[in-house]
């Protein structure tokens, strides 16, 4: 019944999220499109404003002067509230 319906909807949402494309920085400095299902540990991914966060990421840089952004992680952990994140200071 309801649980099966919820499972199907979750599967469809996961499949859609895994097929979304993101910009990946290559060793030569070029940006190529890669699906979120193919993002690997160590990849440098450019996330644009209003894009979903495709995986657990370390924020390296933002265009905001404060180095801070607000993100939603509902696809990762189910939480729908906005979270403040700061870029790594280097």
Phi and psi restraints in degrees (range 20) as a CNS / XPLOR table:
assign (resid 1 and name C) (resid 2 and name N)
       (resid 2 and name CA) (resid 2 and name C) 1.0 -62.4 20.0 2
assign (resid 2 and name N) (resid 2 and name CA)
       (resid 2 and name C) (resid 3 and name N) 1.0 -41.3 20.0 2
assign (resid 2 and name C) (resid 3 and name N)
       (resid 3 and name CA) (resid 3 and name C) 1.0 -64.6 20.0 2
assign (resid 3 and name N) (resid 3 and name CA)
       (resid 3 and name C) (resid 4 and name N) 1.0 -40.5 20.0 2
assign (resid 3 and name C) (resid 4 and name N)
       (resid 4 and name CA) (resid 4 and name C) 1.0 -64.1 20.0 2
assign (resid 4 and name N) (resid 4 and name CA)
       (resid 4 and name C) (resid 5 and name N) 1.0 -42.5 20.0 2
assign (resid 4 and name C) (resid 5 and name N)
       (resid 5 and name CA) (resid 5 and name C) 1.0 -60.5 20.0 2
assign (resid 5 and name N) (resid 5 and name CA)
       (resid 5 and name C) (resid 6 and name N) 1.0 -46.4 20.0 2
assign (resid 5 and name C) (resid 6 and name N)
       (resid 6 and name CA) (resid 6 and name C) 1.0 -61.5 20.0 2
assign (resid 6 and name N) (resid 6 and name CA)
       (resid 6 and name C) (resid 7 and name N) 1.0 -40.5 20.0 2
assign (resid 6 and name C) (resid 7 and name N)
       (resid 7 and name CA) (resid 7 and name C) 1.0 -61.8 20.0 2
assign (resid 7 and name N) (resid 7 and name CA)
       (resid 7 and name C) (resid 8 and name N) 1.0 -42.8 20.0 2
assign (resid 7 and name C) (resid 8 and name N)
       (resid 8 and name CA) (resid 8 and name C) 1.0 -64.1 20.0 2
assign (resid 8 and name N) (resid 8 and name CA)
       (resid 8 and name C) (resid 9 and name N) 1.0 -44.8 20.0 2
assign (resid 8 and name C) (resid 9 and name N)
       (resid 9 and name CA) (resid 9 and name C) 1.0 -63.1 20.0 2
assign (resid 9 and name N) (resid 9 and name CA)
       (resid 9 and name C) (resid 10 and name N) 1.0 -41.3 20.0 2
assign (resid 9 and name C) (resid 10 and name N)
       (resid 10 and name CA) (resid 10 and name C) 1.0 -64.0 20.0 2
assign (resid 10 and name N) (resid 10 and name CA)
       (resid 10 and name C) (resid 11 and name N) 1.0 -42.4 20.0 2
assign (resid 10 and name C) (resid 11 and name N)
       (resid 11 and name CA) (resid 11 and name C) 1.0 -60.4 20.0 2
assign (resid 11 and name N) (resid 11 and name CA)
       (resid 11 and name C) (resid 12 and name N) 1.0 -44.8 20.0 2
assign (resid 11 and name C) (resid 12 and name N)
       (resid 12 and name CA) (resid 12 and name C) 1.0 -64.0 20.0 2
assign (resid 12 and name N) (resid 12 and name CA)
       (resid 12 and name C) (resid 13 and name N) 1.0 -41.3 20.0 2
assign (resid 12 and name C) (resid 13 and name N)
       (resid 13 and name CA) (resid 13 and name C) 1.0 -65.8 20.0 2
assign (resid 13 and name N) (resid 13 and name CA)
       (resid 13 and name C) (resid 14 and name N) 1.0 -42.2 20.0 2
assign (resid 13 and name C) (resid 14 and name N)
       (resid 14 and name CA) (resid 14 and name C) 1.0 -63.1 20.0 2
assign (resid 14 and name N) (resid 14 and name CA)
       (resid 14 and name C) (resid 15 and name N) 1.0 -42.3 20.0 2
assign (resid 14 and name C) (resid 15 and name N)
       (resid 15 and name CA) (resid 15 and name C) 1.0 -63.2 20.0 2
assign (resid 15 and name N) (resid 15 and name CA)
       (resid 15 and name C) (resid 16 and name N) 1.0 -41.7 20.0 2
assign (resid 15 and name C) (resid 16 and name N)
       (resid 16 and name CA) (resid 16 and name C) 1.0 -63.7 20.0 2
assign (resid 16 and name N) (resid 16 and name CA)
       (resid 16 and name C) (resid 17 and name N) 1.0 -44.6 20.0 2
assign (resid 16 and name C) (resid 17 and name N)
       (resid 17 and name CA) (resid 17 and name C) 1.0 -64.7 20.0 2
assign (resid 17 and name N) (resid 17 and name CA)
       (resid 17 and name C) (resid 18 and name N) 1.0 -39.4 20.0 2
assign (resid 17 and name C) (resid 18 and name N)
       (resid 18 and name CA) (resid 18 and name C) 1.0 -71.2 20.0 2
assign (resid 18 and name N) (resid 18 and name CA)
       (resid 18 and name C) (resid 19 and name N) 1.0 -17.8 20.0 2
assign (resid 18 and name C) (resid 19 and name N)
       (resid 19 and name CA) (resid 19 and name C) 1.0 -97.4 20.0 2
assign (resid 19 and name N) (resid 19 and name CA)
       (resid 19 and name C) (resid 20 and name N) 1.0 -4.7 20.0 2
assign (resid 19 and name C) (resid 20 and name N)
       (resid 20 and name CA) (resid 20 and name C) 1.0 -64.9 20.0 2
assign (resid 20 and name N) (resid 20 and name CA)
       (resid 20 and name C) (resid 21 and name N) 1.0 143.2 20.0 2
assign (resid 20 and name C) (resid 21 and name N)
       (resid 21 and name CA) (resid 21 and name C) 1.0 -99.5 20.0 2
assign (resid 21 and name N) (resid 21 and name CA)
       (resid 21 and name C) (resid 22 and name N) 1.0 143.5 20.0 2
assign (resid 21 and name C) (resid 22 and name N)
       (resid 22 and name CA) (resid 22 and name C) 1.0 -133.8 20.0 2
assign (resid 22 and name N) (resid 22 and name CA)
       (resid 22 and name C) (resid 23 and name N) 1.0 160.7 20.0 2
assign (resid 22 and name C) (resid 23 and name N)
       (resid 23 and name CA) (resid 23 and name C) 1.0 -86.5 20.0 2
assign (resid 23 and name N) (resid 23 and name CA)
       (resid 23 and name C) (resid 24 and name N) 1.0 126.5 20.0 2
assign (resid 23 and name C) (resid 24 and name N)
       (resid 24 and name CA) (resid 24 and name C) 1.0 -114.3 20.0 2
assign (resid 24 and name N) (resid 24 and name CA)
       (resid 24 and name C) (resid 25 and name N) 1.0 132.8 20.0 2
assign (resid 24 and name C) (resid 25 and name N)
       (resid 25 and name CA) (resid 25 and name C) 1.0 -82.3 20.0 2
assign (resid 25 and name N) (resid 25 and name CA)
       (resid 25 and name C) (resid 26 and name N) 1.0 126.1 20.0 2
assign (resid 25 and name C) (resid 26 and name N)
       (resid 26 and name CA) (resid 26 and name C) 1.0 -89.7 20.0 2
assign (resid 26 and name N) (resid 26 and name CA)
       (resid 26 and name C) (resid 27 and name N) 1.0 169.7 20.0 2
assign (resid 26 and name C) (resid 27 and name N)
       (resid 27 and name CA) (resid 27 and name C) 1.0 -59.9 20.0 2
assign (resid 27 and name N) (resid 27 and name CA)
       (resid 27 and name C) (resid 28 and name N) 1.0 -28.6 20.0 2
assign (resid 27 and name C) (resid 28 and name N)
       (resid 28 and name CA) (resid 28 and name C) 1.0 -85.4 20.0 2
assign (resid 28 and name N) (resid 28 and name CA)
       (resid 28 and name C) (resid 29 and name N) 1.0 -1.7 20.0 2
assign (resid 28 and name C) (resid 29 and name N)
       (resid 29 and name CA) (resid 29 and name C) 1.0 93.4 20.0 2
assign (resid 29 and name N) (resid 29 and name CA)
       (resid 29 and name C) (resid 30 and name N) 1.0 2.1 20.0 2
assign (resid 29 and name C) (resid 30 and name N)
       (resid 30 and name CA) (resid 30 and name C) 1.0 -86.2 20.0 2
assign (resid 30 and name N) (resid 30 and name CA)
       (resid 30 and name C) (resid 31 and name N) 1.0 156.7 20.0 2
assign (resid 30 and name C) (resid 31 and name N)
       (resid 31 and name CA) (resid 31 and name C) 1.0 -103.1 20.0 2
assign (resid 31 and name N) (resid 31 and name CA)
       (resid 31 and name C) (resid 32 and name N) 1.0 129.9 20.0 2
assign (resid 31 and name C) (resid 32 and name N)
       (resid 32 and name CA) (resid 32 and name C) 1.0 -124.7 20.0 2
assign (resid 32 and name N) (resid 32 and name CA)
       (resid 32 and name C) (resid 33 and name N) 1.0 154.9 20.0 2
assign (resid 32 and name C) (resid 33 and name N)
       (resid 33 and name CA) (resid 33 and name C) 1.0 -81.8 20.0 2
assign (resid 33 and name N) (resid 33 and name CA)
       (resid 33 and name C) (resid 34 and name N) 1.0 135.6 20.0 2
assign (resid 33 and name C) (resid 34 and name N)
       (resid 34 and name CA) (resid 34 and name C) 1.0 -140.8 20.0 2
assign (resid 34 and name N) (resid 34 and name CA)
       (resid 34 and name C) (resid 35 and name N) 1.0 139.5 20.0 2
assign (resid 34 and name C) (resid 35 and name N)
       (resid 35 and name CA) (resid 35 and name C) 1.0 -73.7 20.0 2
assign (resid 35 and name N) (resid 35 and name CA)
       (resid 35 and name C) (resid 36 and name N) 1.0 151.8 20.0 2
assign (resid 35 and name C) (resid 36 and name N)
       (resid 36 and name CA) (resid 36 and name C) 1.0 -61.7 20.0 2
assign (resid 36 and name N) (resid 36 and name CA)
       (resid 36 and name C) (resid 37 and name N) 1.0 -26.3 20.0 2
assign (resid 36 and name C) (resid 37 and name N)
       (resid 37 and name CA) (resid 37 and name C) 1.0 -66.8 20.0 2
assign (resid 37 and name N) (resid 37 and name CA)
       (resid 37 and name C) (resid 38 and name N) 1.0 -21.1 20.0 2
assign (resid 37 and name C) (resid 38 and name N)
       (resid 38 and name CA) (resid 38 and name C) 1.0 -104.3 20.0 2
assign (resid 38 and name N) (resid 38 and name CA)
       (resid 38 and name C) (resid 39 and name N) 1.0 9.8 20.0 2
assign (resid 38 and name C) (resid 39 and name N)
       (resid 39 and name CA) (resid 39 and name C) 1.0 -74.8 20.0 2
assign (resid 39 and name N) (resid 39 and name CA)
       (resid 39 and name C) (resid 40 and name N) 1.0 132.1 20.0 2
assign (resid 39 and name C) (resid 40 and name N)
       (resid 40 and name CA) (resid 40 and name C) 1.0 -119.8 20.0 2
assign (resid 40 and name N) (resid 40 and name CA)
       (resid 40 and name C) (resid 41 and name N) 1.0 160.8 20.0 2
assign (resid 40 and name C) (resid 41 and name N)
       (resid 41 and name CA) (resid 41 and name C) 1.0 -55.3 20.0 2
assign (resid 41 and name N) (resid 41 and name CA)
       (resid 41 and name C) (resid 42 and name N) 1.0 132.2 20.0 2
assign (resid 41 and name C) (resid 42 and name N)
       (resid 42 and name CA) (resid 42 and name C) 1.0 95.4 20.0 2
assign (resid 42 and name N) (resid 42 and name CA)
       (resid 42 and name C) (resid 43 and name N) 1.0 -13.7 20.0 2
assign (resid 42 and name C) (resid 43 and name N)
       (resid 43 and name CA) (resid 43 and name C) 1.0 -67.5 20.0 2
assign (resid 43 and name N) (resid 43 and name CA)
       (resid 43 and name C) (resid 44 and name N) 1.0 143.1 20.0 2
assign (resid 43 and name C) (resid 44 and name N)
       (resid 44 and name CA) (resid 44 and name C) 1.0 -102.3 20.0 2
assign (resid 44 and name N) (resid 44 and name CA)
       (resid 44 and name C) (resid 45 and name N) 1.0 116.4 20.0 2
assign (resid 44 and name C) (resid 45 and name N)
       (resid 45 and name CA) (resid 45 and name C) 1.0 -114.0 20.0 2
assign (resid 45 and name N) (resid 45 and name CA)
       (resid 45 and name C) (resid 46 and name N) 1.0 133.5 20.0 2
assign (resid 45 and name C) (resid 46 and name N)
       (resid 46 and name CA) (resid 46 and name C) 1.0 -92.6 20.0 2
assign (resid 46 and name N) (resid 46 and name CA)
       (resid 46 and name C) (resid 47 and name N) 1.0 121.6 20.0 2
assign (resid 46 and name C) (resid 47 and name N)
       (resid 47 and name CA) (resid 47 and name C) 1.0 -110.3 20.0 2
assign (resid 47 and name N) (resid 47 and name CA)
       (resid 47 and name C) (resid 48 and name N) 1.0 124.8 20.0 2
assign (resid 47 and name C) (resid 48 and name N)
       (resid 48 and name CA) (resid 48 and name C) 1.0 -92.2 20.0 2
assign (resid 48 and name N) (resid 48 and name CA)
       (resid 48 and name C) (resid 49 and name N) 1.0 165.9 20.0 2
assign (resid 48 and name C) (resid 49 and name N)
       (resid 49 and name CA) (resid 49 and name C) 1.0 -54.4 20.0 2
assign (resid 49 and name N) (resid 49 and name CA)
       (resid 49 and name C) (resid 50 and name N) 1.0 136.2 20.0 2
assign (resid 49 and name C) (resid 50 and name N)
       (resid 50 and name CA) (resid 50 and name C) 1.0 69.2 20.0 2
assign (resid 50 and name N) (resid 50 and name CA)
       (resid 50 and name C) (resid 51 and name N) 1.0 11.0 20.0 2
assign (resid 50 and name C) (resid 51 and name N)
       (resid 51 and name CA) (resid 51 and name C) 1.0 -87.4 20.0 2
assign (resid 51 and name N) (resid 51 and name CA)
       (resid 51 and name C) (resid 52 and name N) 1.0 150.6 20.0 2
assign (resid 51 and name C) (resid 52 and name N)
       (resid 52 and name CA) (resid 52 and name C) 1.0 -70.5 20.0 2
assign (resid 52 and name N) (resid 52 and name CA)
       (resid 52 and name C) (resid 53 and name N) 1.0 147.1 20.0 2
assign (resid 52 and name C) (resid 53 and name N)
       (resid 53 and name CA) (resid 53 and name C) 1.0 -79.4 20.0 2
assign (resid 53 and name N) (resid 53 and name CA)
       (resid 53 and name C) (resid 54 and name N) 1.0 117.0 20.0 2
assign (resid 53 and name C) (resid 54 and name N)
       (resid 54 and name CA) (resid 54 and name C) 1.0 -80.1 20.0 2
assign (resid 54 and name N) (resid 54 and name CA)
       (resid 54 and name C) (resid 55 and name N) 1.0 -15.2 20.0 2
assign (resid 54 and name C) (resid 55 and name N)
       (resid 55 and name CA) (resid 55 and name C) 1.0 -166.0 20.0 2
assign (resid 55 and name N) (resid 55 and name CA)
       (resid 55 and name C) (resid 56 and name N) 1.0 176.8 20.0 2
assign (resid 55 and name C) (resid 56 and name N)
       (resid 56 and name CA) (resid 56 and name C) 1.0 -66.2 20.0 2
assign (resid 56 and name N) (resid 56 and name CA)
       (resid 56 and name C) (resid 57 and name N) 1.0 122.3 20.0 2
assign (resid 56 and name C) (resid 57 and name N)
       (resid 57 and name CA) (resid 57 and name C) 1.0 -128.4 20.0 2
assign (resid 57 and name N) (resid 57 and name CA)
       (resid 57 and name C) (resid 58 and name N) 1.0 153.1 20.0 2
assign (resid 57 and name C) (resid 58 and name N)
       (resid 58 and name CA) (resid 58 and name C) 1.0 -99.7 20.0 2
assign (resid 58 and name N) (resid 58 and name CA)
       (resid 58 and name C) (resid 59 and name N) 1.0 122.4 20.0 2
assign (resid 58 and name C) (resid 59 and name N)
       (resid 59 and name CA) (resid 59 and name C) 1.0 -77.2 20.0 2
assign (resid 59 and name N) (resid 59 and name CA)
       (resid 59 and name C) (resid 60 and name N) 1.0 113.6 20.0 2
assign (resid 59 and name C) (resid 60 and name N)
       (resid 60 and name CA) (resid 60 and name C) 1.0 -91.2 20.0 2
assign (resid 60 and name N) (resid 60 and name CA)
       (resid 60 and name C) (resid 61 and name N) 1.0 -35.7 20.0 2
assign (resid 60 and name C) (resid 61 and name N)
       (resid 61 and name CA) (resid 61 and name C) 1.0 -158.4 20.0 2
assign (resid 61 and name N) (resid 61 and name CA)
       (resid 61 and name C) (resid 62 and name N) 1.0 150.0 20.0 2
assign (resid 61 and name C) (resid 62 and name N)
       (resid 62 and name CA) (resid 62 and name C) 1.0 -139.9 20.0 2
assign (resid 62 and name N) (resid 62 and name CA)
       (resid 62 and name C) (resid 63 and name N) 1.0 159.5 20.0 2
assign (resid 62 and name C) (resid 63 and name N)
       (resid 63 and name CA) (resid 63 and name C) 1.0 -80.7 20.0 2
assign (resid 63 and name N) (resid 63 and name CA)
       (resid 63 and name C) (resid 64 and name N) 1.0 -8.1 20.0 2
assign (resid 63 and name C) (resid 64 and name N)
       (resid 64 and name CA) (resid 64 and name C) 1.0 -74.1 20.0 2
assign (resid 64 and name N) (resid 64 and name CA)
       (resid 64 and name C) (resid 65 and name N) 1.0 137.4 20.0 2
assign (resid 64 and name C) (resid 65 and name N)
       (resid 65 and name CA) (resid 65 and name C) 1.0 -60.1 20.0 2
assign (resid 65 and name N) (resid 65 and name CA)
       (resid 65 and name C) (resid 66 and name N) 1.0 -33.3 20.0 2
assign (resid 65 and name C) (resid 66 and name N)
       (resid 66 and name CA) (resid 66 and name C) 1.0 -76.9 20.0 2
assign (resid 66 and name N) (resid 66 and name CA)
       (resid 66 and name C) (resid 67 and name N) 1.0 -14.2 20.0 2
assign (resid 66 and name C) (resid 67 and name N)
       (resid 67 and name CA) (resid 67 and name C) 1.0 76.6 20.0 2
assign (resid 67 and name N) (resid 67 and name CA)
       (resid 67 and name C) (resid 68 and name N) 1.0 14.9 20.0 2
assign (resid 67 and name C) (resid 68 and name N)
       (resid 68 and name CA) (resid 68 and name C) 1.0 -113.3 20.0 2
assign (resid 68 and name N) (resid 68 and name CA)
       (resid 68 and name C) (resid 69 and name N) 1.0 151.4 20.0 2
assign (resid 68 and name C) (resid 69 and name N)
       (resid 69 and name CA) (resid 69 and name C) 1.0 -143.0 20.0 2
assign (resid 69 and name N) (resid 69 and name CA)
       (resid 69 and name C) (resid 70 and name N) 1.0 162.1 20.0 2
assign (resid 69 and name C) (resid 70 and name N)
       (resid 70 and name CA) (resid 70 and name C) 1.0 -109.5 20.0 2
assign (resid 70 and name N) (resid 70 and name CA)
       (resid 70 and name C) (resid 71 and name N) 1.0 133.7 20.0 2
assign (resid 70 and name C) (resid 71 and name N)
       (resid 71 and name CA) (resid 71 and name C) 1.0 -130.8 20.0 2
assign (resid 71 and name N) (resid 71 and name CA)
       (resid 71 and name C) (resid 72 and name N) 1.0 158.8 20.0 2
assign (resid 71 and name C) (resid 72 and name N)
       (resid 72 and name CA) (resid 72 and name C) 1.0 -114.1 20.0 2
assign (resid 72 and name N) (resid 72 and name CA)
       (resid 72 and name C) (resid 73 and name N) 1.0 137.4 20.0 2
assign (resid 72 and name C) (resid 73 and name N)
       (resid 73 and name CA) (resid 73 and name C) 1.0 -117.8 20.0 2
assign (resid 73 and name N) (resid 73 and name CA)
       (resid 73 and name C) (resid 74 and name N) 1.0 28.3 20.0 2
assign (resid 73 and name C) (resid 74 and name N)
       (resid 74 and name CA) (resid 74 and name C) 1.0 -59.3 20.0 2
assign (resid 74 and name N) (resid 74 and name CA)
       (resid 74 and name C) (resid 75 and name N) 1.0 -31.9 20.0 2
assign (resid 74 and name C) (resid 75 and name N)
       (resid 75 and name CA) (resid 75 and name C) 1.0 -74.2 20.0 2
assign (resid 75 and name N) (resid 75 and name CA)
       (resid 75 and name C) (resid 76 and name N) 1.0 -22.6 20.0 2
assign (resid 75 and name C) (resid 76 and name N)
       (resid 76 and name CA) (resid 76 and name C) 1.0 -90.7 20.0 2
assign (resid 76 and name N) (resid 76 and name CA)
       (resid 76 and name C) (resid 77 and name N) 1.0 -44.5 20.0 2
assign (resid 76 and name C) (resid 77 and name N)
       (resid 77 and name CA) (resid 77 and name C) 1.0 -128.8 20.0 2
assign (resid 77 and name N) (resid 77 and name CA)
       (resid 77 and name C) (resid 78 and name N) 1.0 2.6 20.0 2
assign (resid 77 and name C) (resid 78 and name N)
       (resid 78 and name CA) (resid 78 and name C) 1.0 82.4 20.0 2
assign (resid 78 and name N) (resid 78 and name CA)
       (resid 78 and name C) (resid 79 and name N) 1.0 -7.5 20.0 2
assign (resid 78 and name C) (resid 79 and name N)
       (resid 79 and name CA) (resid 79 and name C) 1.0 -82.0 20.0 2
assign (resid 79 and name N) (resid 79 and name CA)
       (resid 79 and name C) (resid 80 and name N) 1.0 132.5 20.0 2
assign (resid 79 and name C) (resid 80 and name N)
       (resid 80 and name CA) (resid 80 and name C) 1.0 -103.5 20.0 2
assign (resid 80 and name N) (resid 80 and name CA)
       (resid 80 and name C) (resid 81 and name N) 1.0 -0.2 20.0 2
assign (resid 80 and name C) (resid 81 and name N)
       (resid 81 and name CA) (resid 81 and name C) 1.0 -79.8 20.0 2
assign (resid 81 and name N) (resid 81 and name CA)
       (resid 81 and name C) (resid 82 and name N) 1.0 157.5 20.0 2
assign (resid 81 and name C) (resid 82 and name N)
       (resid 82 and name CA) (resid 82 and name C) 1.0 -79.0 20.0 2
assign (resid 82 and name N) (resid 82 and name CA)
       (resid 82 and name C) (resid 83 and name N) 1.0 138.8 20.0 2
assign (resid 82 and name C) (resid 83 and name N)
       (resid 83 and name CA) (resid 83 and name C) 1.0 -120.5 20.0 2
assign (resid 83 and name N) (resid 83 and name CA)
       (resid 83 and name C) (resid 84 and name N) 1.0 136.7 20.0 2
assign (resid 83 and name C) (resid 84 and name N)
       (resid 84 and name CA) (resid 84 and name C) 1.0 -82.7 20.0 2
assign (resid 84 and name N) (resid 84 and name CA)
       (resid 84 and name C) (resid 85 and name N) 1.0 130.5 20.0 2
assign (resid 84 and name C) (resid 85 and name N)
       (resid 85 and name CA) (resid 85 and name C) 1.0 -130.9 20.0 2
assign (resid 85 and name N) (resid 85 and name CA)
       (resid 85 and name C) (resid 86 and name N) 1.0 145.5 20.0 2
assign (resid 85 and name C) (resid 86 and name N)
       (resid 86 and name CA) (resid 86 and name C) 1.0 -117.9 20.0 2
assign (resid 86 and name N) (resid 86 and name CA)
       (resid 86 and name C) (resid 87 and name N) 1.0 144.8 20.0 2
assign (resid 86 and name C) (resid 87 and name N)
       (resid 87 and name CA) (resid 87 and name C) 1.0 -68.2 20.0 2
assign (resid 87 and name N) (resid 87 and name CA)
       (resid 87 and name C) (resid 88 and name N) 1.0 152.8 20.0 2
assign (resid 87 and name C) (resid 88 and name N)
       (resid 88 and name CA) (resid 88 and name C) 1.0 -62.7 20.0 2
assign (resid 88 and name N) (resid 88 and name CA)
       (resid 88 and name C) (resid 89 and name N) 1.0 135.0 20.0 2
assign (resid 88 and name C) (resid 89 and name N)
       (resid 89 and name CA) (resid 89 and name C) 1.0 -90.4 20.0 2
assign (resid 89 and name N) (resid 89 and name CA)
       (resid 89 and name C) (resid 90 and name N) 1.0 125.6 20.0 2
